[in-house]
Amino acid sequence: MPVATHTATIVSRSRGAASAANRPPAISAKPDGIREYFSTDLGTIYHGDSLQVLERHIRPSSVDLIMTSPPFALVRKKKYGNVDSGQYLEWFRPFGQAFRRALKDTGSLVIDIGGAWIPGQPTRSLYHYELLIMLCKEFGLHLAQDFFWWNPSKLPTPAEWVTVRRIRVKDAVNCVWWLSPTPWPKASNRRVLAPYSDAMKGLLKNGYKAKLRPSGHDISGKFAIDNGAAIPPNLIAIPNTESNSYYLRYCAEHGLSPHPARFPAALPEYFIRMLTDPGDLVVDPFGGSCVTGEVAERLRRRWVCSEIVEEYVHAAKGRFPVLHTDQPALFPGSFPEAKGIGASYRISHPAALWNDSEDVSLPDEGGRARISRRAKKE
Ligand SMILES: C[S@@+](CC[C@H](N)C(=O)[O-])C[C@H]1O[C@@H](n2cnc3c(N)ncnc32)[C@H](O)[C@@H]1O
C-alpha cells in the first residue's frame, strides 16, 4: 500500500472554525477509520489510533522527533484509560516498532513517562525501566540521555504512604527517556542554555584558579570563561500549573473538559529546540490536547499529532486559531514558566531542617500498621 506523506494532506481549515467549536465537526472518517480533524499549513491532528496513523500517514525514516507522553501504568486510572504495569510492555511493543520505522537515523524519540506504585503496597513498579530496556534491546534504540522532569507543584501522593503513614516522600519526578536509532542523533545543547547560577556568576567575577579537584577532575582555566549562559543539567524543573492559557479559556467557553494529563509546553519546547530545526517533522502519537503540535507550530516545525479520544481532539482545535497571525514563536528565547518567578528553582539541602525527634524510633514494621503518631507516643 502506498504511504502518503503527511504534508500532502494538509489544508488550512482553521479560520472561522471557532463558532461551531462545541458541535461535533462534520469530518468523515477515511476508510481506515482515521479522521484528519484539523490542519494548518504546518501540521495535522488526526483522530484515531496512532498505530494506524503512523503506518498510513507517515513515511518510513521521515520523522526528526517523536515527542510524546504515553498513558502511564497508573494505579488510579485517568478517564482515557491506562494499561496495567503487567501488560505495559506487550501493549507498547507495536508502538516501539512503528516509532523505529518512522524515525530518521538522525532523529530522536523522547518519552515522558511517570513511575507508578504497586497496588496496595508502598513499593514502585519497574515498568518504565522495563520499557526503556525493551526499546533498546528489542528495537535497537540507544539511550542518548535520561532526563528527569521535576514538577515542583506535584501533590504528595499516594496519600496513604506519603501523608498518612509518612513512610515515603513525594514523587515529583517523571523520567524522560531520550532515545535514538543511532548513537549520533542531531542535537545541540546551545539551543537550551540556562542562566548562570549566582555561584558561577561570582566565580566568573572573582576569577578561578585552575587546579586538580579531589575528585580527580582537572579543572582548567577555561572553566572561568564567560560563555554567556550555562549548559543545563538533565534535571528539568517545570511546574505543571497552567491555569489561564488560551486552551483552557477555549475549553471553558465551549463547555469542553480540558485534557486531564497535559504536559507543560516548556517540556516539548525544550526537546524540539534542542533536537530539531525549523521545517523538521515532529510527531506526537499520544497527542492528548496537542501541546506538542502547538509548540511545533509556533517554532515553525512541521508536525503530526494523533489522539484516540475525540473529545480531546475536539478541544485541541482551540489551541490553533491564535496562530493564524504573523506572530513569531511563542516563547522567543525563554520558557513562559520562567517569567516572573525567577529563572531557576531551588531545592533545599536535605540537612537544612532535620525536624523530627529521634526519641521516637522508626517503626520496625515499616509502617504496615496504620498507627497514629500520638498513639505511638503513648
Ligand atoms: C498522557 S496523555 C498525553 C497528553 C498530552 N501530552 C498533552 O499534554 O495533552 C496520553 C494520551 O494518549 C491517548 N492514546 C492512548 N492510546 C492511543 C492510541 N492508540 N492512539 C492515539 N492516542 C492514544 C490517550 O487518549 C491520552 O489522551
The ligand as an SDF file (V2000), in Angstrom:
LIG
                    3D

 27 29  0  0  0  0  0  0  0  0999 V2000
   -0.6750   11.2570   28.8690 C   0  0  0  0  0  0  0  0  0  0  0  0
   -1.8380   11.6390   27.6420 S   0  0  0  0  0  0  0  0  0  0  0  0
   -0.9730   12.7690   26.6220 C   0  0  0  0  0  0  0  0  0  0  0  0
   -1.2140   14.1980   26.9930 C   0  0  0  0  0  0  0  0  0  0  0  0
   -0.5160   15.1740   26.0880 C   0  0  0  0  0  0  0  0  0  0  0  0
    0.9210   15.0850   26.1860 N   0  0  0  0  0  0  0  0  0  0  0  0
   -0.9370   16.6130   26.4630 C   0  0  0  0  0  0  0  0  0  0  0  0
   -0.1120   17.3450   27.0000 O   0  0  0  0  0  0  0  0  0  0  0  0
   -2.0980   16.9640   26.2510 O   0  0  0  0  0  0  0  0  0  0  0  0
   -1.8750   10.1970   26.6600 C   0  0  0  0  0  0  0  0  0  0  0  0
   -2.9210   10.2550   25.5500 C   0  0  0  0  0  0  0  0  0  0  0  0
   -2.7400    9.1320   24.6580 O   0  0  0  0  0  0  0  0  0  0  0  0
   -4.0130    8.8150   24.1210 C   0  0  0  0  0  0  0  0  0  0  0  0
   -3.9260    7.4790   23.4950 N   0  0  0  0  0  0  0  0  0  0  0  0
   -3.8630    6.2790   24.1080 C   0  0  0  0  0  0  0  0  0  0  0  0
   -3.7640    5.2850   23.2130 N   0  0  0  0  0  0  0  0  0  0  0  0
   -3.7490    5.8720   21.9830 C   0  0  0  0  0  0  0  0  0  0  0  0
   -3.6360    5.3860   20.6610 C   0  0  0  0  0  0  0  0  0  0  0  0
   -3.5420    4.0710   20.3930 N   0  0  0  0  0  0  0  0  0  0  0  0
   -3.6540    6.2790   19.6440 N   0  0  0  0  0  0  0  0  0  0  0  0
   -3.7610    7.6150   19.8890 C   0  0  0  0  0  0  0  0  0  0  0  0
   -3.8610    8.1170   21.1210 N   0  0  0  0  0  0  0  0  0  0  0  0
   -3.8520    7.2780   22.1690 C   0  0  0  0  0  0  0  0  0  0  0  0
   -4.9280    8.9220   25.3290 C   0  0  0  0  0  0  0  0  0  0  0  0
   -6.2780    9.0460   24.9470 O   0  0  0  0  0  0  0  0  0  0  0  0
   -4.3610   10.1670   26.0390 C   0  0  0  0  0  0  0  0  0  0  0  0
   -5.0630   11.3150   25.6560 O   0  0  0  0  0  0  0  0  0  0  0  0
  1  2  1  0
  2  3  1  0
  2 10  1  0
  3  4  1  0
  4  5  1  0
  5  6  1  0
  5  7  1  0
  7  8  2  0
  7  9  1  0
 10 11  1  0
 11 12  1  0
 11 26  1  0
 12 13  1  0
 13 14  1  0
 13 24  1  0
 14 15  1  0
 14 23  1  0
 15 16  2  0
 16 17  1  0
 17 18  1  0
 17 23  2  0
 18 19  1  0
 18 20  2  0
 20 21  1  0
 21 22  2  0
 22 23  1  0
 24 25  1  0
 24 26  1  0
 26 27  1  0
M  CHG  2   2   1   9  -1
M  END
$$$$
